[in-house]
Amino acid sequence: MTKRLLTYLLGLFLMTIGIGFSIKSNLGVSPVSSIPYTITLIAGIEMGKATILFHIILILMQIVILRKDFKIKNLSQLVVAVIFGYFTTFSNHLMTFLPTPENYAIRLLLLLISIIFVAFGIFLYLPPDIVPLAGEGAMQAVSQKTGIAFPRVKVAFDTSMVLISGITCLSVLHGLGSVGAGTIISAVLVGTVLSFIMKLFRERLDEFLKDDCEVICY
Protein backbone atom coordinates (compact mmCIF):
# COMPACT_ATOMS: atom_id res chain seq x y z
CA MET A 1 0.00 0.00 0.00
CA THR A 2 3.04 2.27 -0.23
CA LYS A 3 1.91 4.25 -3.27
CA ARG A 4 -1.67 4.56 -2.02
CA LEU A 5 -0.55 5.74 1.41
CA LEU A 6 1.94 8.28 0.07
CA THR A 7 -0.62 9.62 -2.41
CA TYR A 8 -3.22 9.85 0.37
CA LEU A 9 -0.87 11.72 2.74
CA LEU A 10 0.31 14.06 -0.03
CA GLY A 11 -3.33 14.85 -0.81
CA LEU A 12 -4.04 15.71 2.83
CA PHE A 13 -0.93 17.90 2.97
CA LEU A 14 -1.78 19.79 -0.22
CA MET A 15 -5.27 20.47 1.14
CA THR A 16 -3.79 22.08 4.26
CA ILE A 17 -1.42 24.16 2.09
CA GLY A 18 -4.53 25.38 0.29
CA ILE A 19 -6.16 26.24 3.61
CA GLY A 20 -3.02 28.18 4.59
CA PHE A 21 -3.15 30.22 1.37
CA SER A 22 -6.86 30.96 1.89
CA ILE A 23 -6.14 32.30 5.39
CA LYS A 24 -3.24 34.38 4.05
CA SER A 25 -5.50 35.90 1.40
CA ASN A 26 -7.76 37.22 4.18
CA LEU A 27 -10.79 36.84 1.93
CA GLY A 28 -12.44 34.01 3.86
CA VAL A 29 -11.54 30.35 4.24
CA SER A 30 -13.13 27.36 2.50
CA PRO A 31 -16.46 26.16 3.99
CA VAL A 32 -15.06 23.00 5.61
CA SER A 33 -12.36 25.04 7.39
CA SER A 34 -14.65 27.86 8.48
CA ILE A 35 -15.56 26.41 11.89
CA PRO A 36 -11.98 25.50 12.95
CA TYR A 37 -10.83 28.98 11.93
CA THR A 38 -13.77 30.50 13.84
CA ILE A 39 -12.66 28.56 16.93
CA THR A 40 -9.17 29.96 16.43
CA LEU A 41 -10.42 33.53 16.10
CA ILE A 42 -12.72 33.36 19.14
CA ALA A 43 -10.93 31.03 21.56
CA GLY A 44 -7.36 31.68 20.47
CA ILE A 45 -6.71 27.96 19.98
CA GLU A 46 -4.06 27.24 17.36
CA MET A 47 -5.83 26.23 14.15
CA GLY A 48 -4.27 22.76 13.91
CA LYS A 49 -5.59 21.94 17.38
CA ALA A 50 -8.94 23.55 16.56
CA THR A 51 -9.13 21.33 13.47
CA ILE A 52 -8.49 18.20 15.55
CA LEU A 53 -11.17 19.30 18.05
CA PHE A 54 -13.68 19.91 15.26
CA HIS A 55 -12.97 16.50 13.73
CA ILE A 56 -13.51 14.83 17.12
CA ILE A 57 -16.91 16.53 17.30
CA LEU A 58 -17.73 15.24 13.81
CA ILE A 59 -16.74 11.68 14.81
CA LEU A 60 -19.00 11.92 17.88
CA MET A 61 -21.76 13.16 15.57
CA GLN A 62 -21.30 10.03 13.45
CA ILE A 63 -21.65 7.84 16.55
CA VAL A 64 -24.89 9.60 17.51
CA ILE A 65 -26.30 9.36 13.97
CA LEU A 66 -25.28 5.78 13.18
CA ARG A 67 -25.46 4.28 16.71
CA LYS A 68 -25.12 0.49 16.34
CA ASP A 69 -24.23 0.92 12.65
CA PHE A 70 -21.11 2.87 13.60
CA LYS A 71 -18.10 0.66 12.91
CA ILE A 72 -15.07 0.60 15.20
CA LYS A 73 -12.79 1.04 12.18
CA ASN A 74 -14.34 4.48 11.70
CA LEU A 75 -12.44 5.57 14.81
CA SER A 76 -9.35 5.56 12.59
CA GLN A 77 -10.66 8.94 11.45
CA LEU A 78 -9.24 10.23 14.74
CA VAL A 79 -5.72 9.32 13.60
CA VAL A 80 -6.32 11.12 10.30
CA ALA A 81 -7.70 14.11 12.23
CA VAL A 82 -4.46 14.38 14.20
CA ILE A 83 -2.34 14.09 11.02
CA PHE A 84 -4.51 16.67 9.25
CA GLY A 85 -4.32 18.98 12.28
CA TYR A 86 -0.52 18.87 12.39
CA PHE A 87 -0.34 19.35 8.63
CA THR A 88 -2.53 22.44 9.12
CA THR A 89 -0.20 23.77 11.82
CA PHE A 90 2.86 23.23 9.61
CA SER A 91 1.20 24.78 6.54
CA ASN A 92 0.11 27.87 8.48
CA HIS A 93 3.68 28.18 9.78
CA LEU A 94 4.96 28.14 6.20
CA MET A 95 2.58 30.99 5.36
CA THR A 96 4.27 33.21 7.97
CA PHE A 97 7.25 33.49 5.62
CA LEU A 98 5.03 35.25 3.05
CA PRO A 99 4.31 38.97 3.44
CA THR A 100 0.71 39.85 4.29
CA PRO A 101 -0.76 41.25 1.06
CA GLU A 102 -2.59 44.58 1.03
CA ASN A 103 -3.26 44.64 -2.71
CA TYR A 104 -6.66 43.10 -3.51
CA ALA A 105 -5.42 41.56 -6.76
CA ILE A 106 -2.64 39.73 -4.91
CA ARG A 107 -5.14 38.51 -2.30
CA LEU A 108 -7.32 37.14 -5.12
CA LEU A 109 -4.24 35.43 -6.58
CA LEU A 110 -3.53 33.77 -3.22
CA LEU A 111 -7.15 32.64 -3.08
CA LEU A 112 -6.87 31.13 -6.57
CA ILE A 113 -3.67 29.31 -5.52
CA SER A 114 -5.56 28.07 -2.45
CA ILE A 115 -8.38 26.68 -4.60
CA ILE A 116 -5.90 24.86 -6.88
CA PHE A 117 -4.08 23.30 -3.92
CA VAL A 118 -7.32 22.19 -2.23
CA ALA A 119 -8.68 20.73 -5.48
CA PHE A 120 -5.43 18.88 -6.23
CA GLY A 121 -5.31 17.65 -2.63
CA ILE A 122 -8.82 16.22 -2.92
CA PHE A 123 -7.86 14.66 -6.27
CA LEU A 124 -4.98 12.78 -4.61
CA TYR A 125 -6.69 12.04 -1.28
CA LEU A 126 -9.85 10.31 -2.56
CA PRO A 127 -8.68 7.57 -5.02
CA PRO A 128 -6.51 5.62 -2.50
CA ASP A 129 -9.74 5.10 -0.51
CA ILE A 130 -7.99 4.63 2.85
CA VAL A 131 -9.80 6.60 5.59
CA PRO A 132 -12.19 9.52 4.97
CA LEU A 133 -11.77 12.80 6.80
CA ALA A 134 -14.29 13.21 9.61
CA GLY A 135 -16.26 15.78 7.63
CA GLU A 136 -16.76 13.37 4.75
CA GLY A 137 -17.53 10.60 7.26
CA ALA A 138 -20.25 12.73 8.87
CA MET A 139 -21.77 13.49 5.46
CA GLN A 140 -21.74 9.79 4.57
CA ALA A 141 -23.46 8.98 7.88
CA VAL A 142 -26.23 11.51 7.21
CA SER A 143 -26.65 10.22 3.66
CA GLN A 144 -26.77 6.61 4.88
CA LYS A 145 -29.42 7.29 7.54
CA THR A 146 -31.63 9.70 5.59
CA GLY A 147 -31.29 8.23 2.10
CA ILE A 148 -30.45 11.69 0.75
CA ALA A 149 -27.88 11.64 -2.05
CA PHE A 150 -24.34 12.45 -0.90
CA PRO A 151 -23.88 15.53 -3.17
CA ARG A 152 -27.02 17.12 -1.70
CA VAL A 153 -25.85 16.35 1.82
CA LYS A 154 -22.47 17.96 1.02
CA VAL A 155 -24.12 21.16 -0.20
CA ALA A 156 -26.26 21.32 2.95
CA PHE A 157 -23.26 20.50 5.16
CA ASP A 158 -21.02 23.17 3.62
CA THR A 159 -23.83 25.74 3.77
CA SER A 160 -24.44 24.92 7.44
CA MET A 161 -20.73 25.29 8.27
CA VAL A 162 -20.63 28.73 6.66
CA LEU A 163 -23.85 29.88 8.37
CA ILE A 164 -22.72 28.66 11.80
CA SER A 165 -19.34 30.34 11.36
CA GLY A 166 -20.82 33.58 10.07
CA ILE A 167 -23.45 33.84 12.82
CA THR A 168 -20.92 32.97 15.54
CA CYS A 169 -18.40 35.52 14.29
CA LEU A 170 -21.06 38.22 13.99
CA SER A 171 -22.31 37.50 17.51
CA VAL A 172 -18.91 37.37 19.20
CA LEU A 173 -16.51 39.32 17.00
CA HIS A 174 -19.08 41.67 15.40
CA GLY A 175 -17.65 40.78 12.00
CA LEU A 176 -17.74 37.90 9.53
CA GLY A 177 -14.31 36.62 10.63
CA SER A 178 -13.70 33.32 8.83
CA VAL A 179 -16.41 33.95 6.22
CA GLY A 180 -15.89 36.21 3.24
CA ALA A 181 -16.05 36.47 -0.52
CA GLY A 182 -13.31 33.86 -0.71
CA THR A 183 -15.54 31.35 1.08
CA ILE A 184 -18.20 31.64 -1.61
CA ILE A 185 -15.64 31.63 -4.43
CA SER A 186 -13.98 28.52 -3.00
CA ALA A 187 -17.33 26.72 -2.63
CA VAL A 188 -18.06 27.38 -6.31
CA LEU A 189 -14.64 26.91 -7.89
CA VAL A 190 -13.07 23.97 -6.02
CA GLY A 191 -15.42 21.48 -7.69
CA THR A 192 -14.85 23.05 -11.11
CA VAL A 193 -11.06 22.98 -10.76
CA LEU A 194 -11.23 19.41 -9.42
CA SER A 195 -13.17 18.29 -12.49
CA PHE A 196 -10.55 19.91 -14.75
CA ILE A 197 -7.68 18.24 -12.86
CA MET A 198 -9.40 14.86 -13.06
CA LYS A 199 -9.75 15.16 -16.84
CA LEU A 200 -6.04 15.93 -17.15
CA PHE A 201 -4.48 13.55 -14.64
CA ARG A 202 -6.96 10.83 -13.58
CA GLU A 203 -5.65 8.19 -15.99
CA ARG A 204 -2.06 8.83 -14.91
CA LEU A 205 -3.00 8.58 -11.24
CA ASP A 206 -4.94 5.36 -11.81
CA GLU A 207 -1.93 3.93 -13.64
CA PHE A 208 0.38 5.00 -10.80
CA LEU A 209 -1.82 3.31 -8.18
CA LYS A 210 -2.47 0.24 -10.32
CA ASP A 211 0.57 -1.70 -9.11
CA ASP A 212 -0.54 -1.35 -5.48
CA CYS A 213 -4.03 -2.55 -6.36
CA GLU A 214 -2.62 -5.57 -8.20
CA VAL A 215 -0.46 -6.51 -5.20
CA ILE A 216 -3.46 -6.21 -2.85
CA CYS A 217 -5.67 -8.28 -5.16
CA TYR A 218 -2.95 -10.92 -5.55
C-alpha positions as CSV (number, residue, x, y, z in Angstrom):
1,M,0.0,0.0,0.0
2,T,3.0,2.3,-0.2
3,K,1.9,4.3,-3.3
4,R,-1.7,4.6,-2.0
5,L,-0.6,5.7,1.4
6,L,1.9,8.3,0.1
7,T,-0.6,9.6,-2.4
8,Y,-3.2,9.8,0.4
9,L,-0.9,11.7,2.7
10,L,0.3,14.1,0.0
11,G,-3.3,14.8,-0.8
12,L,-4.0,15.7,2.8
13,F,-0.9,17.9,3.0
14,L,-1.8,19.8,-0.2
15,M,-5.3,20.5,1.1
16,T,-3.8,22.1,4.3
17,I,-1.4,24.2,2.1
18,G,-4.5,25.4,0.3
19,I,-6.2,26.2,3.6
20,G,-3.0,28.2,4.6
21,F,-3.2,30.2,1.4
22,S,-6.9,31.0,1.9
23,I,-6.1,32.3,5.4
24,K,-3.2,34.4,4.0
25,S,-5.5,35.9,1.4
26,N,-7.8,37.2,4.2
27,L,-10.8,36.8,1.9
28,G,-12.4,34.0,3.9
29,V,-11.5,30.3,4.2
30,S,-13.1,27.4,2.5
31,P,-16.5,26.2,4.0
32,V,-15.1,23.0,5.6
33,S,-12.4,25.0,7.4
34,S,-14.7,27.9,8.5
35,I,-15.6,26.4,11.9
36,P,-12.0,25.5,12.9
37,Y,-10.8,29.0,11.9
38,T,-13.8,30.5,13.8
39,I,-12.7,28.6,16.9
40,T,-9.2,30.0,16.4
41,L,-10.4,33.5,16.1
42,I,-12.7,33.4,19.1
43,A,-10.9,31.0,21.6
44,G,-7.4,31.7,20.5
45,I,-6.7,28.0,20.0
46,E,-4.1,27.2,17.4
47,M,-5.8,26.2,14.1
48,G,-4.3,22.8,13.9
49,K,-5.6,21.9,17.4
50,A,-8.9,23.6,16.6
51,T,-9.1,21.3,13.5
52,I,-8.5,18.2,15.5
53,L,-11.2,19.3,18.0
54,F,-13.7,19.9,15.3
55,H,-13.0,16.5,13.7
56,I,-13.5,14.8,17.1
57,I,-16.9,16.5,17.3
58,L,-17.7,15.2,13.8
59,I,-16.7,11.7,14.8
60,L,-19.0,11.9,17.9
61,M,-21.8,13.2,15.6
62,Q,-21.3,10.0,13.4
63,I,-21.6,7.8,16.6
64,V,-24.9,9.6,17.5
65,I,-26.3,9.4,14.0
66,L,-25.3,5.8,13.2
67,R,-25.5,4.3,16.7
68,K,-25.1,0.5,16.3
69,D,-24.2,0.9,12.6
70,F,-21.1,2.9,13.6
71,K,-18.1,0.7,12.9
72,I,-15.1,0.6,15.2
73,K,-12.8,1.0,12.2
74,N,-14.3,4.5,11.7
75,L,-12.4,5.6,14.8
76,S,-9.4,5.6,12.6
77,Q,-10.7,8.9,11.4
78,L,-9.2,10.2,14.7
79,V,-5.7,9.3,13.6
80,V,-6.3,11.1,10.3
81,A,-7.7,14.1,12.2
82,V,-4.5,14.4,14.2
83,I,-2.3,14.1,11.0
84,F,-4.5,16.7,9.2
85,G,-4.3,19.0,12.3
86,Y,-0.5,18.9,12.4
87,F,-0.3,19.4,8.6
88,T,-2.5,22.4,9.1
89,T,-0.2,23.8,11.8
90,F,2.9,23.2,9.6
91,S,1.2,24.8,6.5
92,N,0.1,27.9,8.5
93,H,3.7,28.2,9.8
94,L,5.0,28.1,6.2
95,M,2.6,31.0,5.4
96,T,4.3,33.2,8.0
97,F,7.3,33.5,5.6
98,L,5.0,35.2,3.0
99,P,4.3,39.0,3.4
100,T,0.7,39.9,4.3
101,P,-0.8,41.3,1.1
102,E,-2.6,44.6,1.0
103,N,-3.3,44.6,-2.7
104,Y,-6.7,43.1,-3.5
105,A,-5.4,41.6,-6.8
106,I,-2.6,39.7,-4.9
107,R,-5.1,38.5,-2.3
108,L,-7.3,37.1,-5.1
109,L,-4.2,35.4,-6.6
110,L,-3.5,33.8,-3.2
111,L,-7.2,32.6,-3.1
112,L,-6.9,31.1,-6.6
113,I,-3.7,29.3,-5.5
114,S,-5.6,28.1,-2.5
115,I,-8.4,26.7,-4.6
116,I,-5.9,24.9,-6.9
117,F,-4.1,23.3,-3.9
118,V,-7.3,22.2,-2.2
119,A,-8.7,20.7,-5.5
120,F,-5.4,18.9,-6.2
121,G,-5.3,17.7,-2.6
122,I,-8.8,16.2,-2.9
123,F,-7.9,14.7,-6.3
124,L,-5.0,12.8,-4.6
125,Y,-6.7,12.0,-1.3
126,L,-9.8,10.3,-2.6
127,P,-8.7,7.6,-5.0
128,P,-6.5,5.6,-2.5
129,D,-9.7,5.1,-0.5
130,I,-8.0,4.6,2.8
131,V,-9.8,6.6,5.6
132,P,-12.2,9.5,5.0
133,L,-11.8,12.8,6.8
134,A,-14.3,13.2,9.6
135,G,-16.3,15.8,7.6
136,E,-16.8,13.4,4.8
137,G,-17.5,10.6,7.3
138,A,-20.3,12.7,8.9
139,M,-21.8,13.5,5.5
140,Q,-21.7,9.8,4.6
141,A,-23.5,9.0,7.9
142,V,-26.2,11.5,7.2
143,S,-26.6,10.2,3.7
144,Q,-26.8,6.6,4.9
145,K,-29.4,7.3,7.5
146,T,-31.6,9.7,5.6
147,G,-31.3,8.2,2.1
148,I,-30.5,11.7,0.7
149,A,-27.9,11.6,-2.1
150,F,-24.3,12.5,-0.9
151,P,-23.9,15.5,-3.2
152,R,-27.0,17.1,-1.7
153,V,-25.8,16.3,1.8
154,K,-22.5,18.0,1.0
155,V,-24.1,21.2,-0.2
156,A,-26.3,21.3,3.0
157,F,-23.3,20.5,5.2
158,D,-21.0,23.2,3.6
159,T,-23.8,25.7,3.8
160,S,-24.4,24.9,7.4
161,M,-20.7,25.3,8.3
162,V,-20.6,28.7,6.7
163,L,-23.9,29.9,8.4
164,I,-22.7,28.7,11.8
165,S,-19.3,30.3,11.4
166,G,-20.8,33.6,10.1
167,I,-23.5,33.8,12.8
168,T,-20.9,33.0,15.5
169,C,-18.4,35.5,14.3
170,L,-21.1,38.2,14.0
171,S,-22.3,37.5,17.5
172,V,-18.9,37.4,19.2
173,L,-16.5,39.3,17.0
174,H,-19.1,41.7,15.4
175,G,-17.7,40.8,12.0
176,L,-17.7,37.9,9.5
177,G,-14.3,36.6,10.6
178,S,-13.7,33.3,8.8
179,V,-16.4,34.0,6.2
180,G,-15.9,36.2,3.2
181,A,-16.1,36.5,-0.5
182,G,-13.3,33.9,-0.7
183,T,-15.5,31.3,1.1
184,I,-18.2,31.6,-1.6
185,I,-15.6,31.6,-4.4
186,S,-14.0,28.5,-3.0
187,A,-17.3,26.7,-2.6
188,V,-18.1,27.4,-6.3
189,L,-14.6,26.9,-7.9
190,V,-13.1,24.0,-6.0
191,G,-15.4,21.5,-7.7
192,T,-14.8,23.0,-11.1
193,V,-11.1,23.0,-10.8
194,L,-11.2,19.4,-9.4
195,S,-13.2,18.3,-12.5
196,F,-10.6,19.9,-14.7
197,I,-7.7,18.2,-12.9
198,M,-9.4,14.9,-13.1
199,K,-9.8,15.2,-16.8
200,L,-6.0,15.9,-17.1
201,F,-4.5,13.5,-14.6
202,R,-7.0,10.8,-13.6
203,E,-5.7,8.2,-16.0
204,R,-2.1,8.8,-14.9
205,L,-3.0,8.6,-11.2
206,D,-4.9,5.4,-11.8
207,E,-1.9,3.9,-13.6
208,F,0.4,5.0,-10.8
209,L,-1.8,3.3,-8.2
210,K,-2.5,0.2,-10.3
211,D,0.6,-1.7,-9.1
212,D,-0.5,-1.3,-5.5
213,C,-4.0,-2.5,-6.4
214,E,-2.6,-5.6,-8.2
215,V,-0.5,-6.5,-5.2
216,I,-3.5,-6.2,-2.9
217,C,-5.7,-8.3,-5.2
218,Y,-2.9,-10.9,-5.6
